[in-house]
């Protein structure tokens, strides 16, 4: 602990001398033959972005920015589906309204599964990964609210962002009001899906602009259960979501810009596979921030937020139902859980250019999360519940610095980043209500010093070579440490001894642009220590399970124990190729190919979790393609494709999800100014595939476990809508 903190302090002390050294270099020389001082570089207006104000196209790692114009033209109706078409990003192919809230991870380069999510998702620079489960409620982000989506692939972003950004960063920037007006949007589509939105903005004067919007979405949903396995209790998943957003932007002077934003979301799901199943998810957040321009080369940027919400679920057990006994209808409620949370956070950083040293950022950030989890589990329709109450708090603090140096006389940019992260888990306890057993959880903490080095060499005006090496860390999630679960004879035990994961990553790549053609390629390799996964530590063994169940105050009837563990070390490596071509002003094409190999290189539990096999929920390859055609200025036609092979849903290779090639088409027509008519078809060829496949009884076995129900991916879905602006 001391050595990490000492190294962090020494590194930042040394980095603090850079501005002084740079200014000394810029002192005018008495030698008349000396080169003139570097031209003044004006900082752009501050924007909340994934690069903390950086121009993503200038970074030395693989990035993508999807503009509002592109987003509005895309055929996908949900932000989750739009993000899933971005090269290198993997999300479940079942839409967000059809998925359990805990089953919505986001994955870049293999870093992100339902057991271990290590990709950071933000809205306006604020993390939106659920504080407890780290999953994403995409229903809280209406498509119309998005101004752009910024993606930084890989851990090269973590010197600025820290925890959870191992796989990369996705930042969704919402719209800023610009003028007085009102807009309305309505749509209707397959499965009785409808949306209605109204938004208004007011430009009070040149210094103050405010915006307010309300969005409502609802759907009867489709039935994810294959037809041959349905009975009266296996139903489509209906959903609805309400979103309210407010924003205000104040510019008191040319040097000061302030903003305030508030968001509220309420999401419901009814009949998640089973009739009695129900989920609700509410979130709220207040965000304040801004920037102050100190001079033409430097500024102070700051934000702070407070928010919270609650996750609630009613889950169902199938009773006597199996795939071989589909007529059984004795389902019953097996779980009622409520998990309220609250969080606060913020950041402040200094941004400046010092002659040849540009895009310097030095700052701090912090986040505090507090959760309670009330979990009631029922073994039968008449049994009293086994109840657990968990409480906990996590705190994260970071200090970071990064700057880019243009080597004199050489078209080479060298970026150095330093970050120190400090994590604390405290004030935790787990109560087994039935026995009155209260287990206080000892406080724990960790520190991590995470440097990065990036190079970007401009070979020609058209070709750039880039490379980066970096270290990053990710703290264990709160549900991984504190959540208890009991079902039948199986018990999920807490693990307060989980250690943070650390990763050493390297990548090299190129960016080539010639006329209207662009191509980029990246090879990446990551070596991760202390990988966290969900394992069965005791399998129908009373002797093995006894210490776990007795500590929790449970009866000895529980003989199988599952637990999140630091299972060993892992490797994530692969290649990304992304290209685009615009042969005419009216026509654009894009395509990508991504291959990822992710596997454990060592295992602390060789009999429980294997080495050398592909980790769960990481497809080995992904292909995307898109096209946009504007035959006339008023008409936009779009098409997108995503193709992936069959992939294992778990590292134990007991569930194989089917591959598919999905094609979506979109149309937007503007008959008059400020009126858009749009339509889309998703899964045009109506591919029938199992997005959640059959569960097998052994590693890559042939015998199906009949108690697990497979789930269909989204079938052909059509939508039409109207947007009007006043």
Secondary structure, 3 states (H helix, E strand, C coil): CHHHHHHHHHHHHHHHCHHHHHHHHCCCCCCCCCCCCCCCCCCCCCCCCCCCCCCHHHCCCCEEEEEHHHHHHCCCCCHHHHHCCCCCEEECCCCHHHCCHHHCCEEECCECCCCCCCCEEEECCEECCCCCCCCCCHHHCCHHHEEEEEEEECHHHHHHHCCCCCCEEEEEEECCCCCCEEEEEEEEEHHHEEEEEEEEEEECCCCEEEEEEEEEEEECCCCCCCHHHCCCCEECCEEEEEEEEEEEEEEEECCEEEEEEEEEEEEEEECCEECCCEEEEEEEEEEEEEEEEEECCEEEEEEEEEEEEEEEEEEEECCCCECCECCCCCCEEEEEEEEEEEEEEEEEEEEEEECCEEEEEEEEEEEEEEEEEEEEECCCCCCCCEEEEEEEEEEEEEEEEEEEEECCCCCEEEEEEEEEEEEEEEEEEEEECCCCEEEEECCEEEEEECCEEEEEEECCCCEEEEEEEEEEEECCCHHHHHCCEEECCEEEECCCCCCCEEEEEEEEEEEEEECCEEEEEEEEEEEEEEEEEEEEEECCCHHHHHHHHHHCCCCCCCCEEEEEEEEEEEEEEEEEEEEEEEEECCEEEEEEEEEEEEEEEEECCCCCCCCCCECCCCCCEEEEEEEEEEEECCEEEEEEEEEECCEECCCCCCEEECCEEEEEEEEEECCCCCEEEEEEEECCCCCCCEEECCEECCCCCCCECCCCCCEECCCCEEEEEEEEEC
